[in-house]
Amino acid sequence: MISLSDILIIAVSANIVTDLYEFALERLLGKTRDWHLVGRWVANIFRGSVILDTNDDALAVPGELILGWVFHYIVAFLYVAMYLVGTQFILGEPPAMDTAIGFGIITVAAPWLILMPGLGLGVFAPKAAKPNFVRAASLSVHTVFGIGIYLGLVILGQAWPDG
């Protein structure tokens, strides 16, 4: 049985892998990581504003960068918990590389359908400066997140490279 501390270790591992990948994308391809905007969006949801106007500096909140990063890690924790519940209790299978990567790919629905519209970019980011790049980068990042989930499981001895 996997504990909450195991889920935390897997989630942190998956996010570290993902963050390193995003850092590489930022350096090599110019992908931005706007965790301050994510934090601002989260804070403004509690103010009743579901869609953030990124041009409105009045919506800025103290500590929005930290809030964005914390939100990023909380979401990863919840995703890992959902993945483990899904594999073990719904599918009745142990965690494996294929299901972890597949789950990572499925999680891209959240930024495409919730976060991007919340940041004022619209569903699937048509209002982004480079919509196709944003979509492809999100898909690749979430695929890497799935790989990170699997690596976290390997670290804990809960899964092995042969599945």
Secondary structure, DSSP 8 states (H G I E B T S, - for coil): ---HHHHHHHHHHHHHHHHHHHHHHHHHH-----HHHHHHHHHHHTTT-SS--TT-GGG--TTHHHHHHHHHHHHHHHHHHHHHHIIIIIS-----HHHHHHHHHHTTHHIIIIIHHHTTS-TT-TTSSSHHHHHHHHHHHHHHHHHHHHHHHHHHTS--TT-
